[in-house]
Amino acid sequence: MADTNITTPGDGDVGAFVDGVADERRRADARHLVELMGAVTGQPAVLWGTAIIGFGSRHYRYESGREGDMPAVSFSPRKAQTVLYLSGGLDAYQDLLDRLGPHTTGKGCLYLKRVGDADAAVLRELVDRSFRMPS
């Protein structure tokens, strides 16, 4: 069904998922983000769908009537880069993105080729702001 959200929290093993990331650098970045996001949010890492690691959750409802749940902040270690999913749209973070360091953006996504190249304090603030963003 087209209106069913396929990215839902599951009971997958986050550690096993991270251990299975093929690229060594991407795997290290994922471990770092699990630790960072867990520390900032105080929430456990949860595997959403098959490839997104999320922290916390929030309920959304679109004007169309479609609704569901999504992580408050999450990431996915993709083949070419790590993708961060932040709540509220990227415009809410422009002041931080200007100071983050090397990154690209897409529709609602922040892409980091190397998490270690990002400014650590700014990255931490991005995670915190996304987690605290009102629904």
GUMARLO-620632 format. One record per atom (N, C-alpha, C): atom name; x, y, z. Coordinates in steps of 0.05 Angstrom, whole numbers, plus 5000, padded with zeros to 4 digits. Layout:
# residues N
[rec 'CA' [X Y Z]];
...
END
This chain:
# residues 135
[rec 'N' [5017 4977 5000]];
[rec 'CA' [5000 5000 5000]];
[rec 'C' [5018 5025 5000]];
[rec 'N' [5013 5044 4983]];
[rec 'CA' [5029 5067 4979]];
[rec 'C' [5030 5085 5004]];
[rec 'N' [5009 5085 5020]];
[rec 'CA' [5008 5103 5043]];
[rec 'C' [5020 5091 5068]];
[rec 'N' [5031 5067 5066]];
[rec 'CA' [5043 5054 5089]];
[rec 'C' [5073 5062 5091]];
[rec 'N' [5081 5071 5114]];
[rec 'CA' [5108 5079 5119]];
[rec 'C' [5125 5053 5123]];
[rec 'N' [5144 5049 5105]];
[rec 'CA' [5160 5025 5108]];
[rec 'C' [5184 5029 5126]];
[rec 'N' [5190 5054 5133]];
[rec 'CA' [5212 5059 5152]];
[rec 'C' [5201 5061 5180]];
[rec 'N' [5200 5039 5194]];
[rec 'CA' [5189 5038 5221]];
[rec 'C' [5210 5026 5239]];
[rec 'N' [5207 5033 5265]];
[rec 'CA' [5227 5021 5284]];
[rec 'C' [5223 4991 5286]];
[rec 'N' [5245 4977 5287]];
[rec 'CA' [5244 4948 5289]];
[rec 'C' [5261 4939 5313]];
[rec 'N' [5265 4913 5313]];
[rec 'CA' [5281 4902 5335]];
[rec 'C' [5308 4892 5324]];
[rec 'N' [5317 4902 5301]];
[rec 'CA' [5343 4894 5290]];
[rec 'C' [5366 4902 5309]];
[rec 'N' [5387 4887 5307]];
[rec 'CA' [5411 4892 5323]];
[rec 'C' [5428 4913 5310]];
[rec 'N' [5429 4937 5323]];
[rec 'CA' [5444 4960 5313]];
[rec 'C' [5473 4953 5311]];
[rec 'N' [5484 4940 5331]];
[rec 'CA' [5513 4933 5331]];
[rec 'C' [5520 4914 5308]];
[rec 'N' [5503 4895 5303]];
[rec 'CA' [5508 4876 5281]];
[rec 'C' [5505 4891 5254]];
[rec 'N' [5486 4909 5252]];
[rec 'CA' [5483 4925 5228]];
[rec 'C' [5509 4941 5222]];
[rec 'N' [5518 4955 5243]];
[rec 'CA' [5542 4971 5240]];
[rec 'C' [5566 4954 5233]];
[rec 'N' [5569 4931 5247]];
[rec 'CA' [5591 4912 5241]];
[rec 'C' [5590 4903 5212]];
[rec 'N' [5567 4902 5200]];
[rec 'CA' [5564 4893 5173]];
[rec 'C' [5569 4914 5151]];
[rec 'N' [5574 4939 5159]];
[rec 'CA' [5580 4960 5140]];
[rec 'C' [5607 4953 5127]];
[rec 'N' [5607 4950 5101]];
[rec 'CA' [5631 4940 5087]];
[rec 'C' [5655 4958 5088]];
[rec 'N' [5651 4984 5084]];
[rec 'CA' [5673 5003 5083]];
[rec 'C' [5683 5009 5112]];
[rec 'N' [5708 5005 5116]];
[rec 'CA' [5720 5009 5143]];
[rec 'C' [5715 5037 5154]];
[rec 'N' [5720 5057 5138]];
[rec 'CA' [5716 5085 5146]];
[rec 'C' [5687 5091 5152]];
[rec 'N' [5669 5081 5135]];
[rec 'CA' [5641 5085 5139]];
[rec 'C' [5632 5071 5165]];
[rec 'N' [5643 5048 5170]];
[rec 'CA' [5636 5032 5194]];
[rec 'C' [5646 5048 5219]];
[rec 'N' [5670 5059 5218]];
[rec 'CA' [5680 5075 5241]];
[rec 'C' [5663 5100 5245]];
[rec 'N' [5655 5113 5223]];
[rec 'CA' [5638 5136 5225]];
[rec 'C' [5611 5129 5238]];
[rec 'N' [5601 5106 5231]];
[rec 'CA' [5575 5097 5242]];
[rec 'C' [5578 5092 5272]];
[rec 'N' [5600 5079 5280]];
[rec 'CA' [5604 5075 5309]];
[rec 'C' [5606 5101 5324]];
[rec 'N' [5620 5120 5312]];
[rec 'CA' [5623 5146 5324]];
[rec 'C' [5595 5160 5327]];
[rec 'N' [5579 5159 5306]];
[rec 'CA' [5553 5172 5307]];
[rec 'C' [5534 5158 5327]];
[rec 'N' [5535 5132 5329]];
[rec 'CA' [5519 5118 5349]];
[rec 'C' [5526 5128 5377]];
[rec 'N' [5552 5130 5382]];
[rec 'CA' [5560 5140 5408]];
[rec 'C' [5552 5169 5413]];
[rec 'N' [5558 5186 5393]];
[rec 'CA' [5551 5215 5395]];
[rec 'C' [5521 5219 5398]];
[rec 'N' [5505 5208 5381]];
[rec 'CA' [5476 5212 5382]];
[rec 'C' [5464 5201 5407]];
[rec 'N' [5474 5178 5416]];
[rec 'CA' [5464 5167 5441]];
[rec 'C' [5471 5185 5465]];
[rec 'N' [5495 5196 5465]];
[rec 'CA' [5503 5214 5487]];
[rec 'C' [5487 5239 5487]];
[rec 'N' [5483 5251 5464]];
[rec 'CA' [5468 5276 5462]];
[rec 'C' [5439 5273 5468]];
[rec 'N' [5426 5252 5458]];
[rec 'CA' [5397 5248 5461]];
[rec 'C' [5389 5233 5486]];
[rec 'N' [5407 5217 5497]];
[rec 'CA' [5400 5200 5520]];
[rec 'C' [5382 5177 5512]];
[rec 'N' [5380 5173 5486]];
[rec 'CA' [5362 5152 5476]];
[rec 'C' [5378 5129 5464]];
[rec 'N' [5368 5105 5465]];
[rec 'CA' [5382 5082 5452]];
[rec 'C' [5380 5083 5422]];
[rec 'N' [5399 5072 5409]];
[rec 'CA' [5399 5069 5380]];
[rec 'C' [5379 5048 5372]];
[rec 'N' [5362 5054 5352]];
[rec 'CA' [5342 5036 5342]];
[rec 'C' [5345 5034 5312]];
[rec 'N' [5344 5010 5301]];
[rec 'CA' [5345 5006 5272]];
[rec 'C' [5317 5011 5261]];
[rec 'N' [5315 5030 5243]];
[rec 'CA' [5289 5037 5230]];
[rec 'C' [5291 5026 5202]];
[rec 'N' [5272 5010 5194]];
[rec 'CA' [5274 4998 5168]];
[rec 'C' [5298 4979 5167]];
[rec 'N' [5313 4980 5145]];
[rec 'CA' [5336 4962 5143]];
[rec 'C' [5363 4976 5144]];
[rec 'N' [5363 5003 5144]];
[rec 'CA' [5388 5016 5141]];
[rec 'C' [5390 5044 5155]];
[rec 'N' [5371 5051 5172]];
[rec 'CA' [5372 5077 5185]];
[rec 'C' [5374 5072 5215]];
[rec 'N' [5393 5085 5228]];
[rec 'CA' [5396 5083 5257]];
[rec 'C' [5385 5109 5269]];
[rec 'N' [5364 5107 5285]];
[rec 'CA' [5350 5130 5296]];
[rec 'C' [5351 5131 5326]];
[rec 'N' [5346 5155 5336]];
[rec 'CA' [5346 5161 5364]];
[rec 'C' [5322 5178 5371]];
[rec 'N' [5306 5168 5390]];
[rec 'CA' [5281 5181 5396]];
[rec 'C' [5261 5178 5373]];
[rec 'N' [5237 5189 5376]];
[rec 'CA' [5218 5188 5354]];
[rec 'C' [5198 5211 5358]];
[rec 'N' [5185 5218 5336]];
[rec 'CA' [5164 5238 5336]];
[rec 'C' [5143 5230 5317]];
[rec 'N' [5119 5238 5323]];
[rec 'CA' [5096 5232 5306]];
[rec 'C' [5092 5255 5286]];
[rec 'N' [5086 5250 5262]];
[rec 'CA' [5080 5271 5242]];
[rec 'C' [5053 5265 5229]];
[rec 'N' [5041 5287 5219]];
[rec 'CA' [5016 5285 5204]];
[rec 'C' [5017 5306 5183]];
[rec 'N' [5014 5298 5157]];
[rec 'CA' [5014 5317 5135]];
[rec 'C' [4986 5327 5130]];
[rec 'N' [4984 5349 5116]];
[rec 'CA' [4957 5360 5109]];
[rec 'C' [4941 5340 5093]];
[rec 'N' [4954 5322 5079]];
[rec 'CA' [4940 5301 5063]];
[rec 'C' [4926 5281 5081]];
[rec 'N' [4933 5281 5107]];
[rec 'CA' [4923 5261 5125]];
[rec 'C' [4942 5238 5131]];
[rec 'N' [4962 5235 5115]];
[rec 'CA' [4982 5214 5120]];
[rec 'C' [4997 5221 5146]];
[rec 'N' [5001 5201 5162]];
[rec 'CA' [5015 5205 5187]];
[rec 'C' [5032 5181 5193]];
[rec 'N' [5050 5184 5212]];
[rec 'CA' [5068 5162 5220]];
[rec 'C' [5087 5172 5241]];
[rec 'N' [5107 5156 5245]];
[rec 'CA' [5128 5162 5264]];
[rec 'C' [5155 5162 5249]];
[rec 'N' [5173 5178 5259]];
[rec 'CA' [5200 5180 5248]];
[rec 'C' [5220 5185 5271]];
[rec 'N' [5245 5179 5266]];
[rec 'CA' [5265 5184 5287]];
[rec 'C' [5268 5215 5291]];
[rec 'N' [5274 5223 5315]];
[rec 'CA' [5279 5252 5320]];
[rec 'C' [5305 5260 5307]];
[rec 'N' [5324 5243 5306]];
[rec 'CA' [5349 5247 5292]];
[rec 'C' [5359 5219 5284]];
[rec 'N' [5371 5217 5260]];
[rec 'CA' [5380 5191 5251]];
[rec 'C' [5402 5194 5230]];
[rec 'N' [5413 5171 5223]];
[rec 'CA' [5433 5171 5201]];
[rec 'C' [5433 5143 5188]];
[rec 'N' [5446 5143 5165]];
[rec 'CA' [5449 5118 5150]];
[rec 'C' [5477 5117 5138]];
[rec 'N' [5492 5096 5143]];
[rec 'CA' [5519 5094 5131]];
[rec 'C' [5516 5083 5103]];
[rec 'N' [5514 5100 5083]];
[rec 'CA' [5511 5092 5055]];
[rec 'C' [5538 5086 5043]];
[rec 'N' [5538 5075 5019]];
[rec 'CA' [5563 5067 5006]];
[rec 'C' [5582 5090 5001]];
[rec 'N' [5571 5112 4990]];
[rec 'CA' [5588 5135 4983]];
[rec 'C' [5593 5155 5005]];
[rec 'N' [5573 5157 5024]];
[rec 'CA' [5575 5176 5045]];
[rec 'C' [5555 5170 5067]];
[rec 'N' [5558 5183 5089]];
[rec 'CA' [5539 5180 5111]];
[rec 'C' [5517 5201 5109]];
[rec 'N' [5493 5192 5112]];
[rec 'CA' [5470 5211 5109]];
[rec 'C' [5458 5216 5137]];
[rec 'N' [5455 5241 5144]];
[rec 'CA' [5442 5249 5169]];
[rec 'C' [5414 5259 5162]];
[rec 'N' [5394 5250 5177]];
[rec 'CA' [5367 5259 5174]];
[rec 'C' [5360 5276 5198]];
[rec 'N' [5355 5302 5194]];
[rec 'CA' [5349 5321 5215]];
[rec 'C' [5320 5329 5214]];
[rec 'N' [5308 5334 5237]];
[rec 'CA' [5280 5342 5238]];
[rec 'C' [5276 5371 5231]];
[rec 'N' [5254 5377 5218]];
[rec 'CA' [5246 5404 5213]];
[rec 'C' [5257 5418 5188]];
[rec 'N' [5270 5403 5171]];
[rec 'CA' [5280 5415 5146]];
[rec 'C' [5307 5429 5151]];
[rec 'N' [5324 5430 5131]];
[rec 'CA' [5351 5440 5133]];
[rec 'C' [5353 5470 5138]];
[rec 'N' [5333 5485 5130]];
[rec 'CA' [5333 5514 5134]];
[rec 'C' [5337 5521 5164]];
[rec 'N' [5326 5504 5181]];
[rec 'CA' [5328 5509 5210]];
[rec 'C' [5356 5506 5220]];
[rec 'N' [5374 5496 5204]];
[rec 'CA' [5402 5491 5213]];
[rec 'C' [5423 5507 5197]];
[rec 'N' [5414 5526 5181]];
[rec 'CA' [5433 5539 5163]];
[rec 'C' [5457 5552 5178]];
[rec 'N' [5452 5564 5201]];
[rec 'CA' [5473 5576 5217]];
[rec 'C' [5494 5555 5224]];
[rec 'N' [5486 5531 5230]];
[rec 'CA' [5505 5510 5238]];
[rec 'C' [5518 5498 5213]];
[rec 'N' [5502 5494 5192]];
[rec 'CA' [5514 5483 5167]];
[rec 'C' [5536 5501 5156]];
[rec 'N' [5533 5527 5160]];
[rec 'CA' [5554 5546 5151]];
[rec 'C' [5580 5541 5165]];
[rec 'N' [5580 5529 5188]];
[rec 'CA' [5604 5525 5205]];
[rec 'C' [5612 5495 5206]];
[rec 'N' [5597 5478 5194]];
[rec 'CA' [5601 5449 5198]];
[rec 'C' [5627 5438 5186]];
[rec 'N' [5634 5449 5163]];
[rec 'CA' [5657 5437 5148]];
[rec 'C' [5646 5423 5123]];
[rec 'N' [5662 5407 5110]];
[rec 'CA' [5655 5394 5085]];
[rec 'C' [5629 5378 5087]];
[rec 'N' [5609 5385 5070]];
[rec 'CA' [5584 5370 5069]];
[rec 'C' [5569 5378 5044]];
[rec 'N' [5549 5362 5038]];
[rec 'CA' [5530 5370 5017]];
[rec 'C' [5502 5365 5029]];
[rec 'N' [5482 5376 5015]];
[rec 'CA' [5455 5372 5025]];
[rec 'C' [5437 5364 5002]];
[rec 'N' [5416 5351 5009]];
[rec 'CA' [5395 5343 4990]];
[rec 'C' [5369 5350 5003]];
[rec 'N' [5347 5341 4992]];
[rec 'CA' [5321 5347 5003]];
[rec 'C' [5319 5334 5031]];
[rec 'N' [5323 5351 5051]];
[rec 'CA' [5320 5342 5079]];
[rec 'C' [5343 5325 5089]];
[rec 'N' [5364 5322 5074]];
[rec 'CA' [5386 5304 5082]];
[rec 'C' [5413 5319 5082]];
[rec 'N' [5430 5312 5101]];
[rec 'CA' [5457 5323 5103]];
[rec 'C' [5476 5300 5097]];
[rec 'N' [5494 5304 5078]];
[rec 'CA' [5513 5283 5070]];
[rec 'C' [5541 5290 5079]];
[rec 'N' [5554 5271 5092]];
[rec 'CA' [5582 5274 5101]];
[rec 'C' [5598 5252 5089]];
[rec 'N' [5619 5259 5074]];
[rec 'CA' [5637 5238 5064]];
[rec 'C' [5654 5227 5086]];
[rec 'N' [5663 5245 5104]];
[rec 'CA' [5679 5237 5127]];
[rec 'C' [5669 5251 5151]];
[rec 'N' [5657 5237 5169]];
[rec 'CA' [5646 5249 5193]];
[rec 'C' [5668 5263 5209]];
[rec 'N' [5692 5252 5209]];
[rec 'CA' [5714 5265 5224]];
[rec 'C' [5723 5292 5213]];
[rec 'N' [5716 5298 5188]];
[rec 'CA' [5723 5324 5177]];
[rec 'C' [5703 5346 5185]];
[rec 'N' [5681 5338 5197]];
[rec 'CA' [5661 5358 5206]];
[rec 'C' [5670 5369 5233]];
[rec 'N' [5663 5394 5238]];
[rec 'CA' [5669 5406 5264]];
[rec 'C' [5653 5391 5286]];
[rec 'N' [5667 5379 5305]];
[rec 'CA' [5654 5361 5324]];
[rec 'C' [5633 5376 5341]];
[rec 'N' [5639 5400 5350]];
[rec 'CA' [5620 5416 5366]];
[rec 'C' [5595 5423 5351]];
[rec 'N' [5599 5430 5325]];
[rec 'CA' [5576 5437 5308]];
[rec 'C' [5559 5413 5303]];
[rec 'N' [5572 5390 5298]];
[rec 'CA' [5557 5365 5293]];
[rec 'C' [5540 5358 5317]];
[rec 'N' [5552 5361 5341]];
[rec 'CA' [5538 5355 5366]];
[rec 'C' [5514 5374 5369]];
[rec 'N' [5517 5399 5362]];
[rec 'CA' [5495 5418 5364]];
[rec 'C' [5473 5412 5343]];
[rec 'N' [5481 5403 5320]];
[rec 'CA' [5461 5395 5300]];
[rec 'C' [5443 5372 5310]];
[rec 'N' [5456 5353 5322]];
[rec 'CA' [5442 5330 5333]];
[rec 'C' [5423 5339 5355]];
[rec 'N' [5433 5356 5373]];
[rec 'CA' [5417 5366 5396]];
[rec 'C' [5393 5382 5386]];
[rec 'N' [5398 5399 5367]];
[rec 'CA' [5376 5416 5357]];
[rec 'C' [5354 5399 5343]];
[rec 'N' [5363 5380 5327]];
[rec 'CA' [5344 5362 5314]];
[rec 'C' [5327 5347 5334]];
[rec 'N' [5341 5336 5355]];
[rec 'CA' [5327 5321 5375]];
[rec 'C' [5306 5337 5390]];
[rec 'N' [5313 5363 5395]];
[rec 'CA' [5295 5380 5410]];
[rec 'C' [5275 5395 5393]];
[rec 'N' [5277 5392 5367]];
[rec 'CA' [5259 5406 5349]];
[rec 'C' [5230 5399 5355]];
[rec 'N' [5212 5419 5359]];
[rec 'CA' [5184 5413 5364]];
[rec 'C' [5172 5397 5340]];
[rec 'N' [5153 5380 5346]];
[rec 'CA' [5140 5364 5325]];
[rec 'C' [5124 5381 5306]];
END
